[in-house]
């Protein structure tokens, strides 16, 4: 998947001003979680998303939301990472997989 080549269409996808500038702290928290998770699940390996170990995004996302509902917005998991951060990572992971699947269908990949 890539960004459109058409300049006018590309301008309608403001990645920096419409995403990064809105959520810099949240993006940093999710990036830090990626590093923590990689260190836990792939010790000694370069940072990567091992999708074979990440298959239940929606169930995991809901478990983290339940923890927030019970323990509050500042609740952390056993690794001291906010459940809301883990919820965001799982939501982005699921969205990425869905968008990739749509792209494959639309482009016959």
Biopython code that builds the backbone (N, CA, C, O; Angstrom):
import numpy as np
from Bio.PDB.StructureBuilder import StructureBuilder

atoms = [
    (1, "UNK", "N", (0.846, -1.161, 0.000)),
    (1, "UNK", "CA", (0.000, 0.000, 0.000)),
    (1, "UNK", "C", (0.898, 1.234, 0.000)),
    (1, "UNK", "O", (1.932, 1.261, 0.668)),
    (2, "UNK", "N", (0.502, 2.233, -0.741)),
    (2, "UNK", "CA", (1.266, 3.473, -0.773)),
    (2, "UNK", "C", (0.299, 4.650, -0.903)),
    (2, "UNK", "O", (-0.895, 4.480, -1.146)),
    (3, "UNK", "N", (0.850, 5.829, -0.735)),
    (3, "UNK", "CA", (0.039, 7.030, -0.909)),
    (3, "UNK", "C", (-0.232, 7.253, -2.393)),
    (3, "UNK", "O", (0.556, 6.824, -3.235)),
    (4, "UNK", "N", (-1.322, 7.908, -2.716)),
    (4, "UNK", "CA", (-1.617, 8.185, -4.123)),
    (4, "UNK", "C", (-0.518, 9.035, -4.758)),
    (4, "UNK", "O", (0.117, 9.845, -4.083)),
    (5, "UNK", "N", (-0.301, 8.848, -6.050)),
    (5, "UNK", "CA", (0.706, 9.621, -6.771)),
    (5, "UNK", "C", (0.184, 11.017, -7.120)),
    (5, "UNK", "O", (0.967, 11.959, -7.245)),
    (6, "UNK", "N", (-1.122, 11.151, -7.275)),
    (6, "UNK", "CA", (-1.728, 12.415, -7.647)),
    (6, "UNK", "C", (-1.538, 13.442, -6.537)),
    (6, "UNK", "O", (-1.967, 13.220, -5.405)),
    (7, "UNK", "N", (-0.889, 14.581, -6.859)),
    (7, "UNK", "CA", (-0.553, 15.602, -5.861)),
    (7, "UNK", "C", (-1.797, 16.174, -5.180)),
    (7, "UNK", "O", (-1.786, 16.407, -3.971)),
    (8, "UNK", "N", (-2.855, 16.401, -5.935)),
    (8, "UNK", "CA", (-4.065, 16.971, -5.352)),
    (8, "UNK", "C", (-4.685, 16.004, -4.336)),
    (8, "UNK", "O", (-5.125, 16.425, -3.266)),
    (9, "UNK", "N", (-4.718, 14.737, -4.665)),
    (9, "UNK", "CA", (-5.262, 13.731, -3.748)),
    (9, "UNK", "C", (-4.368, 13.601, -2.511)),
    (9, "UNK", "O", (-4.862, 13.471, -1.391)),
    (10, "UNK", "N", (-3.045, 13.638, -2.725)),
    (10, "UNK", "CA", (-2.096, 13.533, -1.611)),
    (10, "UNK", "C", (-2.278, 14.667, -0.603)),
    (10, "UNK", "O", (-2.136, 14.458, 0.602)),
    (11, "UNK", "N", (-2.594, 15.866, -1.096)),
    (11, "UNK", "CA", (-2.794, 17.010, -0.195)),
    (11, "UNK", "C", (-4.012, 16.803, 0.702)),
    (11, "UNK", "O", (-4.110, 17.415, 1.765)),
    (12, "UNK", "N", (-4.929, 15.952, 0.284)),
    (12, "UNK", "CA", (-6.110, 15.641, 1.080)),
    (12, "UNK", "C", (-5.842, 14.575, 2.134)),
    (12, "UNK", "O", (-6.769, 14.114, 2.800)),
    (13, "UNK", "N", (-4.578, 14.181, 2.290)),
    (13, "UNK", "CA", (-4.182, 13.208, 3.307)),
    (13, "UNK", "C", (-3.109, 13.863, 4.178)),
    (13, "UNK", "O", (-1.928, 13.547, 4.039)),
    (14, "UNK", "N", (-3.503, 14.767, 5.070)),
    (14, "UNK", "CA", (-2.547, 15.546, 5.866)),
    (14, "UNK", "C", (-1.994, 14.743, 7.046)),
    (14, "UNK", "O", (-2.434, 14.924, 8.182)),
    (15, "UNK", "N", (-1.041, 13.866, 6.783)),
    (15, "UNK", "CA", (-0.528, 12.971, 7.820)),
    (15, "UNK", "C", (0.071, 13.743, 8.990)),
    (15, "UNK", "O", (-0.194, 13.421, 10.148)),
    (16, "UNK", "N", (0.870, 14.752, 8.697)),
    (16, "UNK", "CA", (1.490, 15.513, 9.778)),
    (16, "UNK", "C", (0.482, 16.440, 10.452)),
    (16, "UNK", "O", (0.247, 16.339, 11.657)),
    (17, "UNK", "N", (-0.113, 17.343, 9.671)),
    (17, "UNK", "CA", (-0.989, 18.351, 10.273)),
    (17, "UNK", "C", (-2.327, 17.780, 10.725)),
    (17, "UNK", "O", (-2.982, 18.373, 11.583)),
    (18, "UNK", "N", (-2.749, 16.650, 10.175)),
    (18, "UNK", "CA", (-4.042, 16.077, 10.533)),
    (18, "UNK", "C", (-3.957, 14.867, 11.442)),
    (18, "UNK", "O", (-4.983, 14.305, 11.825)),
    (19, "UNK", "N", (-2.728, 14.456, 11.797)),
    (19, "UNK", "CA", (-2.587, 13.312, 12.693)),
    (19, "UNK", "C", (-1.458, 13.525, 13.706)),
    (19, "UNK", "O", (-1.710, 13.576, 14.910)),
    (20, "UNK", "N", (-0.235, 13.648, 13.234)),
    (20, "UNK", "CA", (0.918, 13.777, 14.133)),
    (20, "UNK", "C", (0.783, 14.996, 15.040)),
    (20, "UNK", "O", (1.034, 14.903, 16.241)),
    (21, "UNK", "N", (0.388, 16.142, 14.474)),
    (21, "UNK", "CA", (0.252, 17.359, 15.286)),
    (21, "UNK", "C", (-0.909, 17.266, 16.279)),
    (21, "UNK", "O", (-0.885, 17.929, 17.316)),
    (22, "UNK", "N", (-1.928, 16.446, 15.973)),
    (22, "UNK", "CA", (-3.059, 16.285, 16.876)),
    (22, "UNK", "C", (-2.705, 15.405, 18.076)),
    (22, "UNK", "O", (-3.144, 15.669, 19.196)),
    (23, "UNK", "N", (-1.909, 14.356, 17.837)),
    (23, "UNK", "CA", (-1.719, 13.317, 18.849)),
    (23, "UNK", "C", (-0.247, 12.989, 19.131)),
    (23, "UNK", "O", (0.096, 11.809, 19.209)),
    (24, "UNK", "N", (0.623, 13.972, 19.285)),
    (24, "UNK", "CA", (2.052, 13.643, 19.436)),
    (24, "UNK", "C", (2.358, 12.794, 20.659)),
    (24, "UNK", "O", (3.178, 11.880, 20.573)),
    (25, "UNK", "N", (1.731, 13.066, 21.786)),
    (25, "UNK", "CA", (2.010, 12.288, 22.991)),
    (25, "UNK", "C", (1.461, 10.865, 22.873)),
    (25, "UNK", "O", (2.105, 9.909, 23.307)),
    (26, "UNK", "N", (0.288, 10.731, 22.295)),
    (26, "UNK", "CA", (-0.306, 9.403, 22.108)),
    (26, "UNK", "C", (0.537, 8.576, 21.125)),
    (26, "UNK", "O", (0.762, 7.386, 21.346)),
    (27, "UNK", "N", (0.998, 9.206, 20.049)),
    (27, "UNK", "CA", (1.835, 8.500, 19.072)),
    (27, "UNK", "C", (3.134, 8.045, 19.735)),
    (27, "UNK", "O", (3.587, 6.922, 19.511)),
    (28, "UNK", "N", (3.729, 8.909, 20.544)),
    (28, "UNK", "CA", (4.960, 8.540, 21.240)),
    (28, "UNK", "C", (4.714, 7.390, 22.213)),
    (28, "UNK", "O", (5.546, 6.490, 22.332)),
    (29, "UNK", "N", (3.580, 7.414, 22.906)),
    (29, "UNK", "CA", (3.260, 6.341, 23.850)),
    (29, "UNK", "C", (3.090, 5.009, 23.135)),
    (29, "UNK", "O", (3.558, 3.980, 23.623)),
    (30, "UNK", "N", (2.425, 5.016, 21.985)),
    (30, "UNK", "CA", (2.237, 3.777, 21.216)),
    (30, "UNK", "C", (3.575, 3.298, 20.651)),
    (30, "UNK", "O", (3.837, 2.095, 20.618)),
    (31, "UNK", "N", (4.417, 4.224, 20.208)),
    (31, "UNK", "CA", (5.744, 3.848, 19.709)),
    (31, "UNK", "C", (6.587, 3.224, 20.824)),
    (31, "UNK", "O", (7.287, 2.235, 20.603)),
    (32, "UNK", "N", (6.514, 3.812, 22.024)),
    (32, "UNK", "CA", (7.249, 3.249, 23.162)),
    (32, "UNK", "C", (6.726, 1.850, 23.490)),
    (32, "UNK", "O", (7.506, 0.945, 23.789)),
    (33, "UNK", "N", (5.400, 1.675, 23.433)),
    (33, "UNK", "CA", (4.814, 0.354, 23.665)),
    (33, "UNK", "C", (5.311, -0.645, 22.630)),
    (33, "UNK", "O", (5.559, -1.803, 22.967)),
    (34, "UNK", "N", (5.461, -0.227, 21.387)),
    (34, "UNK", "CA", (5.991, -1.125, 20.352)),
    (34, "UNK", "C", (7.377, -1.631, 20.746)),
    (34, "UNK", "O", (7.692, -2.809, 20.580)),
    (35, "UNK", "N", (8.194, -0.730, 21.267)),
    (35, "UNK", "CA", (9.543, -1.105, 21.701)),
    (35, "UNK", "C", (9.484, -2.068, 22.889)),
    (35, "UNK", "O", (10.194, -3.073, 22.916)),
    (36, "UNK", "N", (8.629, -1.754, 23.872)),
    (36, "UNK", "CA", (8.481, -2.609, 25.052)),
    (36, "UNK", "C", (7.995, -3.996, 24.640)),
    (36, "UNK", "O", (8.525, -5.009, 25.098)),
    (37, "UNK", "N", (6.985, -4.034, 23.776)),
    (37, "UNK", "CA", (6.436, -5.307, 23.319)),
    (37, "UNK", "C", (7.447, -6.117, 22.534)),
    (37, "UNK", "O", (7.520, -7.337, 22.682)),
    (38, "UNK", "N", (8.232, -5.443, 21.696)),
    (38, "UNK", "CA", (9.247, -6.148, 20.922)),
    (38, "UNK", "C", (10.304, -6.739, 21.854)),
    (38, "UNK", "O", (10.753, -7.867, 21.653)),
    (39, "UNK", "N", (10.695, -5.983, 22.864)),
    (39, "UNK", "CA", (11.680, -6.478, 23.830)),
    (39, "UNK", "C", (11.148, -7.688, 24.589)),
    (39, "UNK", "O", (11.907, -8.593, 24.933)),
    (40, "UNK", "N", (9.846, -7.702, 24.850)),
    (40, "UNK", "CA", (9.225, -8.810, 25.571)),
    (40, "UNK", "C", (9.039, -10.034, 24.671)),
    (40, "UNK", "O", (9.375, -11.149, 25.069)),
    (41, "UNK", "N", (8.511, -9.837, 23.471)),
    (41, "UNK", "CA", (8.136, -10.959, 22.608)),
    (41, "UNK", "C", (9.218, -11.369, 21.618)),
    (41, "UNK", "O", (9.194, -12.490, 21.110)),
    (42, "UNK", "N", (10.161, -10.485, 21.339)),
    (42, "UNK", "CA", (11.231, -10.777, 20.376)),
    (42, "UNK", "C", (12.576, -10.302, 20.928)),
    (42, "UNK", "O", (13.258, -9.508, 20.280)),
    (43, "UNK", "N", (12.966, -10.774, 22.108)),
    (43, "UNK", "CA", (14.188, -10.255, 22.728)),
    (43, "UNK", "C", (15.406, -10.438, 21.824)),
    (43, "UNK", "O", (15.623, -11.499, 21.238)),
    (44, "UNK", "N", (16.194, -9.360, 21.733)),
    (44, "UNK", "CA", (17.413, -9.407, 20.940)),
    (44, "UNK", "C", (17.215, -9.182, 19.454)),
    (44, "UNK", "O", (18.192, -9.095, 18.711)),
    (45, "UNK", "N", (15.965, -9.085, 19.002)),
    (45, "UNK", "CA", (15.683, -8.873, 17.584)),
    (45, "UNK", "C", (15.393, -7.398, 17.331)),
    (45, "UNK", "O", (14.973, -6.672, 18.232)),
    (46, "UNK", "N", (15.623, -6.965, 16.091)),
    (46, "UNK", "CA", (15.308, -5.586, 15.744)),
    (46, "UNK", "C", (13.799, -5.371, 15.834)),
    (46, "UNK", "O", (13.013, -6.313, 15.729)),
    (47, "UNK", "N", (13.416, -4.114, 16.032)),
    (47, "UNK", "CA", (12.011, -3.766, 16.192)),
    (47, "UNK", "C", (11.214, -4.204, 14.968)),
    (47, "UNK", "O", (11.517, -3.809, 13.843)),
    (48, "UNK", "N", (10.196, -5.021, 15.203)),
    (48, "UNK", "CA", (9.297, -5.448, 14.125)),
    (48, "UNK", "C", (7.992, -5.949, 14.742)),
    (48, "UNK", "O", (7.942, -6.300, 15.921)),
    (49, "UNK", "N", (6.950, -5.976, 13.935)),
    (49, "UNK", "CA", (5.644, -6.459, 14.362)),
    (49, "UNK", "C", (5.537, -7.913, 13.929)),
    (49, "UNK", "O", (5.345, -8.198, 12.747)),
    (50, "UNK", "N", (5.657, -8.814, 14.860)),
    (50, "UNK", "CA", (5.513, -10.239, 14.574)),
    (50, "UNK", "C", (4.023, -10.563, 14.586)),
    (50, "UNK", "O", (3.439, -10.826, 15.637)),
    (51, "UNK", "N", (3.431, -10.538, 13.421)),
    (51, "UNK", "CA", (1.977, -10.698, 13.327)),
    (51, "UNK", "C", (1.498, -12.079, 13.738)),
    (51, "UNK", "O", (0.325, -12.252, 14.068)),
    (52, "UNK", "N", (2.386, -13.063, 13.724)),
    (52, "UNK", "CA", (1.986, -14.401, 14.163)),
    (52, "UNK", "C", (1.695, -14.423, 15.660)),
    (52, "UNK", "O", (0.993, -15.314, 16.138)),
    (53, "UNK", "N", (2.224, -13.454, 16.404)),
    (53, "UNK", "CA", (1.995, -13.367, 17.839)),
    (53, "UNK", "C", (0.922, -12.343, 18.174)),
    (53, "UNK", "O", (0.676, -12.072, 19.350)),
    (54, "UNK", "N", (0.287, -11.776, 17.176)),
    (54, "UNK", "CA", (-0.685, -10.700, 17.372)),
    (54, "UNK", "C", (-1.891, -10.975, 16.486)),
    (54, "UNK", "O", (-1.978, -10.471, 15.366)),
    (55, "UNK", "N", (-2.829, -11.786, 17.000)),
    (55, "UNK", "CA", (-3.949, -12.196, 16.150)),
    (55, "UNK", "C", (-5.326, -11.891, 16.730)),
    (55, "UNK", "O", (-6.337, -12.099, 16.059)),
    (56, "UNK", "N", (-5.379, -11.407, 17.952)),
    (56, "UNK", "CA", (-6.683, -11.190, 18.594)),
    (56, "UNK", "C", (-6.880, -9.733, 18.980)),
    (56, "UNK", "O", (-7.231, -9.425, 20.119)),
    (57, "UNK", "N", (-6.654, -8.843, 18.027)),
    (57, "UNK", "CA", (-6.688, -7.409, 18.321)),
    (57, "UNK", "C", (-7.968, -6.958, 19.010)),
    (57, "UNK", "O", (-7.904, -6.249, 20.014)),
    (58, "UNK", "N", (-9.115, -7.349, 18.499)),
    (58, "UNK", "CA", (-10.363, -6.837, 19.063)),
    (58, "UNK", "C", (-10.616, -7.367, 20.465)),
    (58, "UNK", "O", (-11.067, -6.619, 21.332)),
    (59, "UNK", "N", (-10.332, -8.654, 20.706)),
    (59, "UNK", "CA", (-10.498, -9.190, 22.057)),
    (59, "UNK", "C", (-9.527, -8.523, 23.024)),
    (59, "UNK", "O", (-9.917, -8.150, 24.131)),
    (60, "UNK", "N", (-8.270, -8.369, 22.620)),
    (60, "UNK", "CA", (-7.282, -7.712, 23.492)),
    (60, "UNK", "C", (-7.669, -6.260, 23.739)),
    (60, "UNK", "O", (-7.544, -5.759, 24.857)),
    (61, "UNK", "N", (-8.135, -5.591, 22.700)),
    (61, "UNK", "CA", (-8.557, -4.200, 22.853)),
    (61, "UNK", "C", (-9.672, -4.102, 23.889)),
    (61, "UNK", "O", (-9.647, -3.223, 24.751)),
    (62, "UNK", "N", (-10.640, -4.994, 23.807)),
    (62, "UNK", "CA", (-11.756, -4.949, 24.748)),
    (62, "UNK", "C", (-11.310, -5.299, 26.167)),
    (62, "UNK", "O", (-11.828, -4.727, 27.125)),
    (63, "UNK", "N", (-10.361, -6.225, 26.323)),
    (63, "UNK", "CA", (-9.855, -6.533, 27.659)),
    (63, "UNK", "C", (-9.225, -5.301, 28.290)),
    (63, "UNK", "O", (-9.417, -5.037, 29.477)),
    (64, "UNK", "N", (-8.469, -4.544, 27.492)),
    (64, "UNK", "CA", (-7.853, -3.329, 28.018)),
    (64, "UNK", "C", (-8.917, -2.272, 28.354)),
    (64, "UNK", "O", (-8.776, -1.549, 29.340)),
    (65, "UNK", "N", (-9.966, -2.181, 27.551)),
    (65, "UNK", "CA", (-11.046, -1.246, 27.862)),
    (65, "UNK", "C", (-11.777, -1.638, 29.142)),
    (65, "UNK", "O", (-12.153, -0.772, 29.933)),
    (66, "UNK", "N", (-11.979, -2.929, 29.347)),
    (66, "UNK", "CA", (-12.614, -3.387, 30.585)),
    (66, "UNK", "C", (-11.738, -3.018, 31.780)),
    (66, "UNK", "O", (-12.246, -2.580, 32.812)),
    (67, "UNK", "N", (-10.424, -3.194, 31.641)),
    (67, "UNK", "CA", (-9.517, -2.797, 32.724)),
    (67, "UNK", "C", (-9.642, -1.308, 33.027)),
    (67, "UNK", "O", (-9.616, -0.904, 34.189)),
    (68, "UNK", "N", (-9.780, -0.493, 31.983)),
    (68, "UNK", "CA", (-9.963, 0.949, 32.180)),
    (68, "UNK", "C", (-11.301, 1.223, 32.870)),
    (68, "UNK", "O", (-11.379, 2.055, 33.774)),
    (69, "UNK", "N", (-12.348, 0.523, 32.442)),
    (69, "UNK", "CA", (-13.672, 0.723, 33.044)),
    (69, "UNK", "C", (-13.662, 0.371, 34.526)),
    (69, "UNK", "O", (-14.314, 1.040, 35.328)),
    (70, "UNK", "N", (-12.933, -0.669, 34.892)),
    (70, "UNK", "CA", (-12.895, -1.116, 36.290)),
    (70, "UNK", "C", (-11.914, -0.292, 37.119)),
    (70, "UNK", "O", (-12.228, 0.115, 38.238)),
    (71, "UNK", "N", (-10.720, -0.047, 36.565)),
    (71, "UNK", "CA", (-9.625, 0.545, 37.347)),
    (71, "UNK", "C", (-9.437, 2.044, 37.132)),
    (71, "UNK", "O", (-8.759, 2.700, 37.923)),
    (72, "UNK", "N", (-10.030, 2.594, 36.072)),
    (72, "UNK", "CA", (-9.895, 4.021, 35.793)),
    (72, "UNK", "C", (-8.934, 4.307, 34.647)),
    (72, "UNK", "O", (-8.173, 3.439, 34.217)),
    (73, "UNK", "N", (-8.989, 5.539, 34.166)),
    (73, "UNK", "CA", (-8.220, 5.941, 32.985)),
    (73, "UNK", "C", (-6.713, 5.840, 33.162)),
    (73, "UNK", "O", (-5.991, 5.673, 32.179)),
    (74, "UNK", "N", (-6.226, 5.938, 34.387)),
    (74, "UNK", "CA", (-4.790, 5.870, 34.626)),
    (74, "UNK", "C", (-4.305, 4.463, 34.953)),
    (74, "UNK", "O", (-3.164, 4.282, 35.377)),
    (75, "UNK", "N", (-5.159, 3.473, 34.761)),
    (75, "UNK", "CA", (-4.794, 2.088, 35.057)),
    (75, "UNK", "C", (-3.686, 1.610, 34.125)),
    (75, "UNK", "O", (-3.690, 1.871, 32.922)),
    (76, "UNK", "N", (-2.738, 0.898, 34.733)),
    (76, "UNK", "CA", (-1.635, 0.344, 33.956)),
    (76, "UNK", "C", (-1.643, -1.173, 34.024)),
    (76, "UNK", "O", (-2.201, -1.769, 34.946)),
    (77, "UNK", "N", (-1.016, -1.779, 33.035)),
    (77, "UNK", "CA", (-0.866, -3.225, 32.979)),
    (77, "UNK", "C", (0.342, -3.613, 33.835)),
    (77, "UNK", "O", (0.961, -2.748, 34.453)),
    (78, "UNK", "N", (0.672, -4.868, 33.877)),
    (78, "UNK", "CA", (1.764, -5.351, 34.716)),
    (78, "UNK", "C", (3.119, -4.764, 34.325)),
    (78, "UNK", "O", (4.042, -4.757, 35.139)),
    (79, "UNK", "N", (3.253, -4.272, 33.096)),
    (79, "UNK", "CA", (4.510, -3.660, 32.637)),
    (79, "UNK", "C", (4.499, -2.135, 32.829)),
    (79, "UNK", "O", (5.372, -1.435, 32.317)),
    (80, "UNK", "N", (3.513, -1.636, 33.562)),
    (80, "UNK", "CA", (3.376, -0.213, 33.874)),
    (80, "UNK", "C", (3.012, 0.645, 32.665)),
    (80, "UNK", "O", (3.223, 1.858, 32.688)),
    (81, "UNK", "N", (2.478, 0.049, 31.629)),
    (81, "UNK", "CA", (2.000, 0.776, 30.453)),
    (81, "UNK", "C", (0.487, 0.965, 30.607)),
    (81, "UNK", "O", (-0.229, 0.039, 30.987)),
    (82, "UNK", "N", (0.015, 2.176, 30.307)),
    (82, "UNK", "CA", (-1.419, 2.442, 30.389)),
    (82, "UNK", "C", (-2.219, 1.461, 29.534)),
    (82, "UNK", "O", (-1.851, 1.154, 28.400)),
    (83, "UNK", "N", (-3.319, 0.980, 30.104)),
    (83, "UNK", "CA", (-4.219, 0.128, 29.324)),
    (83, "UNK", "C", (-4.731, 0.889, 28.104)),
    (83, "UNK", "O", (-4.948, 0.289, 27.051)),
    (84, "UNK", "N", (-4.925, 2.195, 28.231)),
    (84, "UNK", "CA", (-5.382, 2.988, 27.080)),
    (84, "UNK", "C", (-4.349, 2.995, 25.958)),
    (84, "UNK", "O", (-4.717, 3.023, 24.783)),
    (85, "UNK", "N", (-3.072, 2.969, 26.299)),
    (85, "UNK", "CA", (-2.030, 2.890, 25.268)),
    (85, "UNK", "C", (-2.127, 1.558, 24.542)),
    (85, "UNK", "O", (-2.050, 1.507, 23.314)),
    (86, "UNK", "N", (-2.297, 0.485, 25.298)),
    (86, "UNK", "CA", (-2.416, -0.844, 24.675)),
    (86, "UNK", "C", (-3.689, -0.945, 23.846)),
    (86, "UNK", "O", (-3.704, -1.596, 22.801)),
    (87, "UNK", "N", (-4.750, -0.304, 24.308)),
    (87, "UNK", "CA", (-5.992, -0.260, 23.546)),
    (87, "UNK", "C", (-5.767, 0.441, 22.204)),
    (87, "UNK", "O", (-6.232, -0.032, 21.167)),
    (88, "UNK", "N", (-5.056, 1.563, 22.229)),
    (88, "UNK", "CA", (-4.781, 2.311, 20.999)),
    (88, "UNK", "C", (-3.944, 1.472, 20.039)),
    (88, "UNK", "O", (-4.219, 1.448, 18.839)),
    (89, "UNK", "N", (-2.921, 0.781, 20.555)),
    (89, "UNK", "CA", (-2.067, -0.053, 19.695)),
    (89, "UNK", "C", (-2.907, -1.127, 19.018)),
    (89, "UNK", "O", (-2.788, -1.353, 17.814)),
    (90, "UNK", "N", (-3.755, -1.783, 19.796)),
    (90, "UNK", "CA", (-4.601, -2.844, 19.239)),
    (90, "UNK", "C", (-5.580, -2.295, 18.203)),
    (90, "UNK", "O", (-5.826, -2.938, 17.183)),
    (91, "UNK", "N", (-6.142, -1.108, 18.456)),
    (91, "UNK", "CA", (-7.058, -0.496, 17.486)),
    (91, "UNK", "C", (-6.334, -0.185, 16.187)),
    (91, "UNK", "O", (-6.864, -0.443, 15.107)),
    (92, "UNK", "N", (-5.129, 0.365, 16.278)),
    (92, "UNK", "CA", (-4.350, 0.673, 15.075)),
    (92, "UNK", "C", (-3.944, -0.601, 14.344)),
    (92, "UNK", "O", (-3.949, -0.641, 13.113)),
    (93, "UNK", "N", (-3.591, -1.641, 15.095)),
    (93, "UNK", "CA", (-3.209, -2.915, 14.471)),
    (93, "UNK", "C", (-4.372, -3.493, 13.669)),
    (93, "UNK", "O", (-4.193, -3.943, 12.537)),
    (94, "UNK", "N", (-5.549, -3.477, 14.256)),
    (94, "UNK", "CA", (-6.730, -4.005, 13.555)),
    (94, "UNK", "C", (-7.048, -3.161, 12.326)),
    (94, "UNK", "O", (-7.323, -3.700, 11.254)),
    (95, "UNK", "N", (-7.011, -1.832, 12.480)),
    (95, "UNK", "CA", (-7.278, -0.947, 11.357)),
    (95, "UNK", "C", (-6.278, -1.201, 10.229)),
    (95, "UNK", "O", (-6.665, -1.267, 9.062)),
    (96, "UNK", "N", (-5.009, -1.342, 10.567)),
    (96, "UNK", "CA", (-3.985, -1.609, 9.555)),
    (96, "UNK", "C", (-4.291, -2.889, 8.782)),
    (96, "UNK", "O", (-4.204, -2.911, 7.554)),
    (97, "UNK", "N", (-4.646, -3.940, 9.487)),
    (97, "UNK", "CA", (-4.941, -5.220, 8.831)),
    (97, "UNK", "C", (-6.173, -5.112, 7.927)),
    (97, "UNK", "O", (-6.187, -5.655, 6.823)),
    (98, "UNK", "N", (-7.198, -4.413, 8.400)),
    (98, "UNK", "CA", (-8.412, -4.243, 7.591)),
    (98, "UNK", "C", (-8.112, -3.430, 6.335)),
    (98, "UNK", "O", (-8.561, -3.785, 5.245)),
    (99, "UNK", "N", (-7.354, -2.339, 6.478)),
    (99, "UNK", "CA", (-7.019, -1.509, 5.316)),
    (99, "UNK", "C", (-6.138, -2.264, 4.324)),
    (99, "UNK", "O", (-6.303, -2.118, 3.113)),
    (100, "UNK", "N", (-5.215, -3.059, 4.824)),
    (100, "UNK", "CA", (-4.391, -3.879, 3.928)),
    (100, "UNK", "C", (-5.240, -4.874, 3.154)),
    (100, "UNK", "O", (-5.035, -5.066, 1.955)),
    (101, "UNK", "N", (-6.195, -5.510, 3.831)),
    (101, "UNK", "CA", (-7.080, -6.463, 3.163)),
    (101, "UNK", "C", (-7.937, -5.769, 2.106)),
    (101, "UNK", "O", (-8.135, -6.306, 1.016)),
    (102, "UNK", "N", (-8.446, -4.577, 2.424)),
    (102, "UNK", "CA", (-9.222, -3.816, 1.436)),
    (102, "UNK", "C", (-8.363, -3.481, 0.228)),
    (102, "UNK", "O", (-8.809, -3.606, -0.912)),
    (103, "UNK", "N", (-7.148, -3.061, 0.473)),
    (103, "UNK", "CA", (-6.227, -2.708, -0.607)),
    (103, "UNK", "C", (-5.973, -3.913, -1.512)),
    (103, "UNK", "O", (-5.953, -3.787, -2.737)),
    (104, "UNK", "N", (-5.781, -5.075, -0.900)),
    (104, "UNK", "CA", (-5.547, -6.288, -1.693)),
    (104, "UNK", "C", (-6.753, -6.609, -2.576)),
    (104, "UNK", "O", (-6.591, -6.983, -3.738)),
    (105, "UNK", "N", (-7.947, -6.464, -2.034)),
    (105, "UNK", "CA", (-9.165, -6.738, -2.806)),
    (105, "UNK", "C", (-9.307, -5.717, -3.936)),
    (105, "UNK", "O", (-9.588, -6.083, -5.077)),
    (106, "UNK", "N", (-9.112, -4.449, -3.618)),
    (106, "UNK", "CA", (-9.294, -3.387, -4.607)),
    (106, "UNK", "C", (-8.261, -3.420, -5.709)),
    (106, "UNK", "O", (-8.549, -3.033, -6.842)),
    (107, "UNK", "N", (-7.052, -3.880, -5.390)),
    (107, "UNK", "CA", (-5.955, -3.852, -6.359)),
    (107, "UNK", "C", (-5.529, -5.233, -6.827)),
    (107, "UNK", "O", (-4.548, -5.364, -7.559)),
    (108, "UNK", "N", (-6.250, -6.257, -6.418)),
    (108, "UNK", "CA", (-5.963, -7.606, -6.860)),
    (108, "UNK", "C", (-4.570, -8.093, -6.497)),
    (108, "UNK", "O", (-3.914, -8.799, -7.262)),
    (109, "UNK", "N", (-4.142, -7.699, -5.316)),
    (109, "UNK", "CA", (-2.787, -8.080, -4.874)),
    (109, "UNK", "C", (-2.819, -9.460, -4.263)),
    (109, "UNK", "O", (-1.785, -9.967, -3.829)),
]
sb = StructureBuilder()
sb.init_structure("model")
sb.init_model(0)
sb.init_chain("A")
sb.init_seg("    ")
for serial, (resi, resn, name, xyz) in enumerate(atoms, 1):
    if name == "N":
        sb.init_residue(resn, " ", resi, " ")
    sb.init_atom(name, np.array(xyz, "f"), 0.0, 1.0, " ", f" {name:<3s}", serial, name[0])
structure = sb.get_structure()
